[in-house]
Amino acid sequence: MTQDQTLSISVVMPAYKAEHLLHRVLPPLIGMLETGEVSEVLVVDDQSPDGTADLARKMGAKVMTTPVNGGPGAARNLAAEHAVGEVLWFVDSDVIAWPDGPEHIRNAMSEDNVAAVFGSYDDAPDGQAWFSRYKNLLHRYHHQRANRDARTFWAGCGAIRADVFREVGGFDIKTYEVPSIEDIELGYRIAETGRRIIVEPRLQGKHLKVWTMRNSLSTDIFCRALPWARLMISREGLTDGLNTSGAERVRAGLAGLLFLSVLALLIQPNWWPAPLLLLGLAFLANRDLLREMATHGGVWFAVKCLLYHQFYYIYSASVYVWCLFEYHVLGQKQKLHVRRN
């Protein structure tokens, strides 16, 4: 495989109230621009009330402004209309891209029939509270272990051939008015054209977002699980990739049985061995994740992550079951729209 050094790359960064982040996320990208590794760095200001646009311009980026606040999908679509690069490299405004990103993008695009590539977060997220580290490391864990060929896309640090992006119509900002799974849905449309999307674990960036349980629950349920479940059910059902693989479904089932066994203790306290056995099985089934978390935070950190992870499985699986019910029983077969409040 020979890397195409002539393949031009436009970096696209949607930004809203990102002034406090730009001094960290833009310098690596501007450095790539100065060395010719990328053709341009486009920052699309989504009507920020702060100094995002002015600071990005001063730091050397080309700045565009959306006509109205429309979310990152609309910002990316606007940039794609004007980008000069053959490849659009999407980098979120809270992600510090690693300097070897262009190399991995060009290598990926040199493979046969590849239209898009995405990577993962690195193993040193900014938020140091245990829950924030768990969320970011969990995202990395799934992307690092994913099948090389995917049917979805991730816009946090991912690249698409510009002509393919325009051919399939870009991000669907009518269905997804708020940031949710518009990148996943875009991946489905790319895959339907017969082109490849690959996961490149070496294409990485540091995530600066600090997660809390509150914002995680809201995001996981309303911006991820609900719309993604509805999309899968309406398209092709569960796929064997990322966090929807067959093994993940087994682990979710174990978590559900564990929860039911704990509830059963209220009726039959002498059944206490059952939850202990199921907890042991859950830890065994998640041993790779347990080992990954322990590597980055020690044993107690890993135990806390695994216990919370059982709760994650329960509410994620419950959402999917609910979506099956509303699709097949209630007949709500077009309930995909994600509206602004």
C-alpha positions in Angstrom: 0.0 0.0 0.0 1.4 3.4 -1.1 0.3 6.5 0.7 -1.0 9.2 -1.6 1.0 12.2 -0.5 -0.8 14.5 -2.9 -4.2 13.9 -1.3 -5.3 17.3 0.0 -7.0 17.6 3.4 -9.2 20.3 4.8 -9.6 20.4 8.5 -13.2 21.2 9.6 -13.9 22.3 13.2 -17.4 23.3 14.2 -17.2 25.6 17.2 -19.8 27.1 19.6 -18.6 29.0 22.6 -15.2 27.5 22.2 -13.0 30.5 22.9 -11.6 28.8 26.1 -10.6 25.7 24.1 -9.0 27.2 21.0 -5.6 27.9 22.6 -5.3 24.1 23.1 -7.0 22.6 20.0 -5.9 24.9 17.2 -2.1 25.0 17.6 -1.5 21.4 16.4 -3.7 21.9 13.4 -2.2 25.3 12.5 1.2 23.6 12.8 0.1 21.0 10.2 -1.1 23.9 8.0 2.3 25.6 8.2 4.1 22.4 7.2 1.8 21.7 4.4 0.3 18.5 5.9 -3.2 20.0 5.5 -4.4 22.5 3.0 -6.6 24.6 5.3 -8.0 24.8 8.8 -11.7 25.8 8.7 -13.3 26.9 11.9 -17.0 27.3 11.5 -18.4 29.6 14.3 -22.0 28.6 15.0 -23.1 32.1 16.2 -21.1 32.0 19.3 -21.8 34.8 21.8 -18.1 34.9 22.8 -14.9 35.6 20.9 -14.6 32.2 19.2 -14.5 33.6 15.7 -12.0 36.4 16.3 -9.6 34.2 18.3 -9.7 31.5 15.6 -8.9 34.0 12.9 -6.0 35.5 14.9 -4.6 32.0 15.5 -4.4 31.4 11.7 -7.6 29.5 10.9 -10.0 30.4 8.1 -13.2 31.3 9.8 -16.8 30.9 8.6 -20.0 31.8 10.4 -23.3 29.9 10.2 -26.3 32.1 9.3 -28.1 30.8 12.4 -27.1 28.6 15.3 -27.7 25.2 13.7 -25.4 22.8 15.5 -22.2 21.0 14.5 -23.9 19.1 11.6 -25.0 22.4 9.9 -21.6 23.9 10.6 -19.8 21.0 9.0 -22.1 21.0 6.0 -21.4 24.7 5.5 -17.7 24.1 5.5 -18.0 21.3 3.0 -19.5 23.6 0.5 -16.4 25.8 0.5 -13.5 23.4 1.4 -10.7 23.0 -1.1 -9.4 19.7 0.2 -10.2 16.3 -1.4 -10.7 15.0 2.1 -12.7 16.6 4.9 -11.1 15.9 8.3 -13.6 16.6 11.0 -12.2 17.5 14.4 -14.4 18.6 17.3 -13.6 21.8 19.1 -12.9 19.9 22.3 -10.5 17.4 20.8 -6.7 18.0 20.4 -5.7 16.1 17.3 -2.5 14.1 17.4 0.1 15.4 14.9 0.3 12.2 12.9 -3.4 12.4 11.9 -2.8 13.3 8.2 -0.4 10.4 7.8 -3.0 7.9 9.0 -5.8 9.5 7.0 -3.8 9.3 3.8 -2.8 5.7 4.5 -6.4 4.8 5.1 -7.6 6.5 1.9 -5.0 4.6 0.0 -6.8 1.4 0.6 -9.2 0.1 -2.0 -12.6 1.7 -2.1 -12.3 3.6 1.2 -14.5 6.6 1.5 -14.1 7.4 5.2 -12.0 6.7 8.3 -12.3 7.5 12.0 -10.2 6.9 15.0 -10.6 7.2 18.8 -9.8 9.3 21.8 -6.3 8.8 23.4 -5.8 7.3 26.8 -5.2 10.5 28.6 -8.5 12.5 28.7 -8.6 15.9 30.3 -11.3 15.3 32.9 -9.7 13.5 35.9 -12.7 12.7 38.0 -13.2 8.9 37.9 -16.6 9.1 36.1 -15.2 11.4 33.4 -12.2 9.2 32.8 -14.5 6.2 32.7 -16.7 7.7 30.0 -13.8 8.8 27.8 -11.8 5.6 28.2 -14.9 3.5 27.5 -15.3 5.4 24.2 -11.7 4.7 23.4 -12.0 1.0 24.4 -14.8 0.3 21.9 -13.1 2.2 19.1 -9.7 0.6 19.7 -11.2 -2.9 19.6 -13.7 -2.3 16.8 -13.8 -4.3 13.6 -11.6 -2.5 11.0 -14.6 -2.2 8.6 -17.5 -0.3 10.0 -21.0 0.8 8.9 -21.1 3.9 11.1 -19.0 7.1 11.2 -17.6 9.2 14.1 -17.1 13.0 13.5 -15.1 13.7 16.6 -11.9 12.8 14.8 -12.8 11.3 11.4 -12.3 12.0 7.7 -14.5 11.6 4.6 -13.7 12.1 0.9 -15.3 15.4 0.0 -16.9 14.2 -3.1 -18.6 11.3 -1.3 -19.7 13.6 1.5 -21.4 15.9 -1.1 -22.8 12.9 -3.1 -24.6 11.5 -0.1 -25.9 14.9 1.1 -23.8 15.5 4.1 -25.1 15.4 7.7 -28.9 15.1 8.0 -29.7 18.3 10.0 -33.4 18.1 9.4 -33.9 14.8 11.3 -31.2 15.6 13.8 -31.8 19.2 14.9 -29.6 18.8 18.0 -26.2 17.0 18.1 -26.9 13.3 18.5 -26.2 10.5 16.0 -26.0 12.5 12.7 -22.5 11.1 12.1 -23.7 7.5 12.7 -26.5 8.0 10.3 -24.1 9.5 7.7 -22.1 6.3 8.0 -25.1 4.2 7.1 -25.6 6.2 3.9 -22.0 6.0 2.9 -22.0 2.2 3.5 -25.1 1.9 1.4 -23.2 3.2 -1.6 -20.9 0.2 -1.4 -17.9 2.2 -0.2 -15.8 1.3 2.8 -15.5 3.0 6.2 -12.6 1.9 8.3 -11.6 2.3 11.9 -8.0 3.4 12.4 -7.0 3.1 16.1 -3.8 5.2 15.5 -5.9 8.2 14.4 -6.3 9.8 17.8 -7.1 13.0 19.7 -7.3 14.0 23.4 -10.8 14.7 24.6 -11.2 17.8 26.7 -14.8 17.3 27.7 -15.5 16.7 31.4 -18.3 14.2 32.0 -20.7 14.1 35.0 -23.3 11.4 35.7 -26.0 13.9 35.0 -24.9 15.1 31.6 -23.8 11.5 30.7 -27.3 10.1 31.4 -29.0 12.8 29.4 -26.6 12.4 26.4 -26.6 8.6 26.5 -30.4 8.2 26.6 -31.8 11.1 24.6 -29.0 11.9 22.2 -27.5 8.4 21.7 -29.5 5.3 22.7 -33.0 6.5 21.7 -32.2 7.9 18.2 -29.6 5.1 17.5 -32.0 2.3 18.5 -34.7 3.9 16.3 -32.3 4.2 13.4 -31.1 0.6 13.7 -34.6 -0.8 14.0 -35.8 1.2 11.0 -32.8 0.3 8.9 -31.2 -3.1 9.4 -31.4 -4.1 13.1 -28.5 -4.6 15.5 -25.1 -4.6 13.8 -21.9 -6.4 15.1 -19.7 -3.3 15.7 -18.5 -0.9 18.3 -20.8 -1.2 21.4 -23.6 -3.1 19.7 -21.7 -6.4 19.0 -23.1 -9.8 20.0 -20.7 -10.0 22.9 -22.0 -6.6 24.2 -25.5 -7.9 24.0 -24.6 -10.9 26.2 -23.0 -8.6 28.7 -26.1 -6.4 28.7 -28.2 -9.5 29.3 -26.0 -10.5 32.3 -26.5 -7.0 33.7 -30.2 -7.3 33.4 -30.3 -10.6 35.2 -28.1 -9.2 37.9 -30.5 -6.3 38.4 -33.5 -8.7 38.5 -31.7 -11.0 41.0 -31.2 -8.0 43.3 -34.8 -7.1 43.1 -35.8 -10.7 43.9 -34.0 -10.4 47.2 -36.8 -8.2 48.4 -39.1 -11.2 48.1 -36.7 -14.1 48.7 -33.7 -12.9 50.8 -32.4 -16.5 50.9 -31.7 -16.2 47.1 -28.6 -14.0 47.9 -26.1 -16.4 46.1 -27.7 -15.6 42.8 -26.7 -11.9 42.6 -23.2 -12.8 43.8 -22.9 -15.4 41.1 -24.2 -13.1 38.4 -21.9 -10.3 39.6 -19.0 -12.7 39.3 -20.1 -13.6 35.8 -20.5 -10.0 34.9 -16.9 -9.2 36.0 -15.7 -12.3 34.1 -17.5 -11.3 30.9 -16.1 -7.7 31.2 -12.6 -8.8 32.2 -11.0 -7.0 29.2 -12.7 -3.7 30.1 -11.8 -4.3 33.7 -8.2 -4.8 32.8 -8.2 -1.7 30.6 -9.6 0.5 33.3 -7.2 -0.9 35.9 -4.3 -0.1 33.6 -5.3 3.5 33.6 -6.6 4.0 37.1 -5.9 1.1 39.4 -8.1 -1.7 40.7 -10.6 0.5 42.7 -11.1 2.7 39.7 -11.8 -0.3 37.6 -14.3 -1.8 40.1 -16.2 1.5 40.2 -16.3 1.6 36.4 -17.5 -2.0 36.1 -20.3 -1.5 38.7 -21.5 1.7 37.0 -21.2 -0.1 33.6 -23.8 -2.6 34.6 -26.2 0.3 35.1 -25.2 1.6 31.7 -26.1 -1.8 30.1 -29.5 -1.8 31.9 -30.7 1.6 30.7 -29.2 1.2 27.2 -30.9 -2.2 26.7 -34.1 -0.9 28.2 -34.2 1.9 25.7 -33.7 -0.6 22.8 -36.5 -2.8 24.1 -38.8 0.3 24.3 -37.9 1.3 20.8 -38.8 -2.3 19.6 -42.1 -1.9 21.4 -42.9 1.5 19.9 -41.9 0.3 16.4 -43.6 -3.1 16.2 -46.5 -2.6 18.6 -47.3 1.1 18.6 -46.5 1.4 14.9 -44.3 4.5 15.4 -42.1 3.6 12.4 -41.0 7.1 11.5 -40.1 8.4 15.0 -36.5 9.4 14.2 -36.7 13.2 14.5 -34.5 14.7 17.3 -35.9 18.2 18.0 -34.5 21.2 19.7 -36.1 22.1 23.0 
